[in-house]
Amino acid sequence: MRADAVEVAVVGGGAMGLATAWELTRRGMRPTVFERFSRGHHEGASHGATRNFNNAYDQEHYLDLLVRAREGWDRLGVVDGEPLLRLHGLITHGAVQLSSIARRLTDRGIHAEMMSAADAASRWIGMRFDGDVLFSRDAGVARASSALIEWERRIVESGGSVHWETPVLGIEETDAGVELTLPDSVVRADVAVMTVGAWSERMLPSIGLPRLTVTEESPAHFSPTGPAQWPSFNHYTDPERYPATVYGMPTPGEGVKVGFHRVGEEVDPDARPHRSAHADALTDYVREWMPGLEPASAVPVSCTYTSTDDGTFVLDRRGRLVVGAGFSGHGFKFAPGIGAVLADLALDPSARAAEPFRLPSPAGR
């Protein structure tokens, strides 16, 4: 079996792996990405045309990451005549401390505006509100599938490479670096970045990851009933009426995506049933809160979440392995910032992510 050497190996070619590899190229490196599935596959969490660029956070570590992500999205700029970040605004409403979020955003120079339910309903006629609404025009939608294509293009243009349908069968840390076993070769690298989503625990059983739960989630696209302006949105619903917070965004050509956050059944990522859960509850929600959508028009979407218990990301380094995991259904918007953090960790063994993102300390330390 032949042995090859690469500068930095990135295992996992979804959003986080490609964003990391792109960031590494910006620092003069030539990373090599290995992805077990084909380009554009639907087996993980990165496919689909849109992701909510939701900035409604009030925790400093997420706001720091959001700022870094926005810098990355802006640096990517215009692709196919349109920015990869479509800033049509975000509204947040329901049972959440809107004033705290608004204050934290304003402190960062990010637009945040409180509105009454009546003013919001007159502006967004396709939606219904029963309390105050937080609006930020500095949010909207990330063009997810277009971003993946652009990251790959820039990686290759800068001398890196992306290998599709190339599973990594094993990974071993050695005194000299890291060895990756592929079907027909061994690859040696000084450091390996692991961004393998639902397969994180299987590929990194001894790195000390917190518990990760893999679920299959089932948002759906609904057809508008007429002309209306659609923002992205978060709705913190009554838990006695609906199973979870609702999120959504317009997806041109497909309708308006609406979904419950993190309510899916736990699944084996290699044997997903690809079935829709809570479909009736989602239809009921649209019927009650979205008068501008046709409730019977749902076209389900299947994706996975890989979640930590509290939804906090894992961004850390142990030895020569860097890990990004547990993005818990709210990671994509942060991808350029996450890529920058993981690149920091890969190139500087003394670098550290924000404390909440770090792996639990090994026993005895």
N, C-alpha and C positions, 0 to 999 in steps of 0.2 A: 504494500500500500504506500503510495507516494506521500510525502510530507511537504506542505507549502507553508510559507511564512507571510503574515500580513501585519500591518501596523497596528490597527485596532480592529477587533472583531465585534460586530453588533449582531446579536442573535435575536431575530424577530423583526420583520419588515412591515409592521403596522405603523400607525402615526408616530408613536414614541420612538421606535427604532429609526425610522427615516428622519425624523426631526433631529435626533441625536447625531446621526451620521452627517446630516447637512451642517450642523453646528461644528462638528469636527473638521469638515472641509474648510470652513471659514477660518479655522485656526491652523491651516496648513497641513492637515493630516489627510491621509487617503484611506478611509475606513472601508471595510468589507462587510456587507450586510448579508446574512443568511436567513432565508424565509422558507419554511417547510411547504407552504401552499403557493398557488399560482398568483400572479398579479391580479388584483381586483377580486380576490376570493371573498366569500361571505361567512367564513368560519369563525371569525374573531369579533372585534369590536370597532373596527375602523372603517367599514364599508358604508356606503350611502352618500347621498349628495350633500346633506347638511348636518351641522351640529350647532347647538345653541351656544352662542358666545354670551354667556350669562355672567355679568359682573357683580351680581348682588351678593357679595360676601362682606362680612365684617370682622374676619380673623386676619391678623396681620400677615401670617405666613402665606395665606392664599392671595392677599392683595399684593404682596411683594412678587409672588409668582405671576399674578395677572399682569402686572406692569411689565415684567420681563417678557411674558408671552406676547403682549401687545407690540412691544418693540420688534419681536421676531415676525409677527404677522405683517407689520408695516414694512419691514425689510424685504419680505417676499413680494410685496407690492401687487402690481396688476398682472393677471394671467388671463389670456384669452379675452382681453378687453375689459376686465372687471377685477377689482381687488378681491383677494382670497377671503378677506374679512368684509362682509356686507353689513354695514352699520345702519340698519333701519330702526334700531332702538329696541329696548326691552322694558316690559312692564312686570312688576311684581306686586302681588296683592294676596290678601287672606291673613291667616293666623300666624304672623311673623312680625318681629320688631322692625318695621320699615324705617323708623326714625334713626335707629342705630346704624343700619346699612347706609342710609342717605348721608349721615354724618361722616362715616368712614370714607365713603366715596368722595365726598366733597373735600375732605382733608387731603386726599390724593390728587386733587385737581380733576377728578372724573365727574362728569355731569350727573346730577341727581336732582330730580324735581318731584315734589309731592303734589298729587292731584286728588280732587274729590272724585267719588264714584260717578257723579253726573257728568263732570268734565271728561273723564276717561271714556264713558259710554258714548258721548257725543263725538269724540275723536276716533274711537275704534268701534264702529257700529256693529261689527260682527261678534262682539263680546259683551258679557254682562258682568257687572261689579256690584258688590254690596258694602263696600268700605273704601277707605283711602287706598290710593295706588301710588307706587313709586315708579317713576319713569326715568330711564337713562338713555340718552341718545348715543352714548359711547359703547353700545352693545348691539347685538344682532345675531348674525349667523356666520359661521365659518364654512366655507365651501370644501367639505371634507374630501370627497373623492378627487377633486381638482388639486387639493393640497398634496395628496399622496403622489400624484403624477409629477407635480412640480418639484417636490423634494427629491424624488428619484432622478429627475432630469438634472438638477443642480449637483447632486452627488456625483453622478457619472461625468458631467461636464468638468468637474473639479478634480477628477482622477480617482475617485472612489468607485466602488462597484456594488451592485445589488444582485444577488443570486436567488432567483425564485425556484420553487420546487426543489429546494436543497435542505433537507432536514438535518439538524444537528442531533446525532444519536447519543452523544455523551460529551461531557465536559469535565476536565480534570485540571486542577491547579497544580503546577509544578514549581520547583525552585527557580526555573528560568522564565516562567510565564504561565500561559494557559494553553492546553491542548483541546481542540475540538475534533471529535470524531464524526466524519461525514460518511455517507455510504461508500465512497470509493477513495477516500483520502483522509489524512490528518492535517489539520490546520493549527499552526502555532502562532500565538499573539502575545504581546506583552500584557495586554489587558483585554477583557471581554465585557461588553455591556449587554446585559440580559433584559430584554423587553419582550417577554413571551406571553404576556396576558394571562389567559386562563390556564396556561401550562406552567406557571411560575413555580408552584409547589412541587410539581413532578420533576422539573429540571433542576431545581435548587433545594433539595430536601434538607440540606445541612447548613444552609446559610443563616438560619434563624428568622425566617419570615414570620410575621404574625399570621393568625388564621385568615385564609382567603376563601371566600365563598363564591362559587361560579353559578350564576343564574342566567336563565334565558328570559329576556325582556321583550315585550310585544307592544310597542307604540304602533300607531296607524296613521296613515294619511287620509284626511277627509276632504271632500270637495266643497268649495265655497258655493253658496247659493246665489251669489250676486257679487257685484263689485264692492270691494271693501279694502281698506288699508290694514295689513296684518303685521304686527310687531312680533318679536319673540316674547315669550311669557313664562312666568312661574306663578302658580296658584297654590298657596298652602291651604288645602281644603279641610273641611270638617272630617276628622277621622271616623266619626260615627256614620258618615254618609259615603265616603270614598276611601279606598285602601291606602292612598299615599298622595304626596304632593304631585301636582300635574305640571308638566312642562310642555313647551311646544314652540313651533316656528314655521314660517312659510318655506316651502320647497318648490321653487318654480317648476311647473310642468307636472307636479305630483299632488299638489294641494297643500294643506296645512297639517303638519305633523303634530299629533297630540299623544302624550303618553303619561302613564304613572311611573314615578321614579322608584326603582328598586323594589319591585313586588313579585318578580318572577320566581318560578320554581328552581330549586337547585338542580343542576344537570352535570353530567359528564361531558366536557367539551368535545370529546371524540365520539359522542353518541347523542347529540342533541336531537330532541324530537321535532324541532322547528314547528311548534304549535303555539297558537295564540292563547294567552291567559288573560283573564279579567276583561274580555272583549265586551261583554254585556255592560259591565260597570263603566267602561270607557265610553260606550255609546250613550249611556244614561248621562254621563258627565257632559258630553258634547250637546246633548239635547237640552240640558238645563242651563249651561253656561256659555254656549257658543251658538247664538241664533243665526250667525252668518255661515254656519256649516251644515251640511246634510248629514244627519246622524247615521243613516243607513248606507253611507258611501264608503265605509272604512275599508282600507287596503292595508292589512297588517304588515309590519316589518319585524323581522326577528334579528336580535343581536344578543351579545353576552355582556354581562357585567362581571368583573372580578373584584370583589369588595372586601375591604377590611371591615372589622366589626363596627368601627365608628366612621367609616368612609374616608379616612385620612390616607393619602398616598404614601408609598414607600419609595424613597430616593436615597440610596446609600451605597457604600463600598465596603466590602470585606475582602481583605487580601487583594487579589488581582481581579476580582469579580465586582462589577458595578451592577446594581439592580434597580429597575424602575418597575413598580408593580402596584396592584391594589387601587386602580384609578376609579373604581366604585361608581362608574356611570357618569362622572362629571369631569373627566380628564382631558377630553379632546381639545377644548378651548385653550388649555394651558400648554399644548404640545410644544410650541417653540420655546417656551420658558423651561419646560421639563427637559427638552433636548439640551438646552444650555447648561442646566444644572448637572445632568448626567455627563456632559462633555467635561465640565469642571472636574467632576469626580474621577473620570477616566484619565485625565491628563495630570492631575495633581493628587497624589495619595493623601495629602494633608487637608484637602478641601472637604467641607462639610455642607450638607444641605441644612435648611432650617430644622431646628430640633424636633418639631412634631413629625417630620418626614423620615427621621432616622430609624434604623432597625433597633429593636430592643437590645439592650446591652447583654452580651453573653453572660451566662451564669458565672458568678464568682468574680466579676469585674466591677 
